[in-house]
Amino acid sequence: MGSKDDNLQTPTMERMKALATAKAAAEKLKSAGTSASTYGQQGRVPLATAQSIVDHWPEAPKLTATQLLEHYGPPHEATPSKLFWYATRPWARMELTADHVLHNFPTPHVDYFTQFVSYQVPPGRASDLAAFDGSVIVDRTSGQLGSRCDHEAFNTLTLNLAVEIIEGKRSLEDARELYAQTAAAYVMGRDAPYAERLRFTPVAGSADPDESVIASAMAEQMIEKVKDTFGAGDPPQ
């Protein structure tokens, strides 16, 4: 009779090796006093290469790409459908993609441009942000708050209102109404301060790696593994 590993894609020893490798990488980050590696931001894609990539994109993200390449310079990384920038103040990271997602708030458009700032979101407020705007992205582990839209001004607007929701300065209803009014004002060329610059200061060192809880579970599973080996484990469900 075969073992339980026979039909699994990754044998147990390989899973254990992967866990050990990941743990070693985590310890290396800790010893360096950081929470994330920076391999992606160590180089730049030649501007001509980036421009040749976006030449084949749909019109909307191509237009945004032209603006970003002019303002922020060449990206740190690129694929046939994506451009990435890192640590480009005030943004912790930016991702522009040729693929886009339909979004009806506050008016039908497509989302394809994501910008993150360093900002720690209390876990209990994440659902409020999702209710405010489905294109708000909370990356608790890396300590980043992001917005995906089609223009930097609207990402800025989203993040400003998201922070006011987190801080309890504005209700969901107020935030959605102000978003609509500000977006309309911006498009019409009127004053739109919430869309023009961040009204809060991104906070470095906002990562939340959480807590390790697997040690006792590994000990328990080791005992059960021994039982499995000798036919004394729990019967199949």
SULSUL-V321403 format. One record per run of one state. SS is the DSSP state (H for helix, E for strand, - for the rest). FROM is the first residue (numbers start at 1). TO is the last residue. If there is no record, write none. Layout:
SS|FROM|TO, SS|FROM|TO
This chain:
-|1|11, H|12|31, -|32|38, H|39|41, -|42|46, H|47|54, -|55|58, H|59|72, -|73|76, E|77|79, -|80|81, E|82|88, -|89|90, E|91|103, -|104|108, E|109|118, -|119|122, H|123|132, -|133|135, E|136|139, -|140|143, E|144|149, -|150|151, H|152|166, -|167|171, H|172|187, -|188|192, H|193|196, -|197|213, H|214|229, -|230|237
